[in-house]
């Protein structure tokens, strides 16, 4: 696997990600959301919860996964190693959060479904979010969606409009941010196949019927999905 010593997120961050973040930050109400987020939301409670309800990965705890993780951290030249947790959850999912003390959570459902190359892809993807500084905005998006109705009430209904605009902008940015994280995964893997196969499994993979899944068919399906944009109404459905 290649190692990119001294690499900056600017080297692989997708232009659509950057544009969507700039659009998000320019919206009225973003600064209010940012201030309230800093005031009310902290990393420590989440970390305390994970320490008490999941397994922290290390040299003597999920050692194989830890070795893969360390290699990904090295390859993306992330100076301070984030904390990695394995959570008992059948949902096939992983995520990266935290600003001062970033961390990654991988659900057991994902571990059971992916092989080691695909797991490396997912870890590199989540590290890409951290490298690009996405985690604070991801947390803000989650908090803003919960707080939107409260903001609307406090501003006599005007905030409902602002909140909806912000929520749509957060959704749009989050989709575009995934492009940058996927690029980070591709840099680490230097191979498109595990990146695509991990996407296929995350979309609807099954251990029992894995032998009946075709990557080529999945690629053709994605091309058909892209072609749906020829109809403007389909673009609206995608956004919703």
Secondary structure, DSSP 8 states (H G I E B T S, - for coil): ----TT--GGGT--HHHHHHHHHHHHSTTHHHHHHHHHHH--HHHHHHHHHHHEEE-BTTBSHHHHHHHHHHHHHTT-SS--EEEEE--SS--EEEE-STT-EEEEEHHHHHH--HHHHHHHHHHHHHHHHTT-HHHHHHHHHHHHHHHHHHHHTTTHHHHHHHHHHHHHHHHHHHHHHHHHHHHHHHH--HHHHHHHHHHHHH--STTGGG--HHHHHHHHHHHHHGGGSHHHHHHHH-
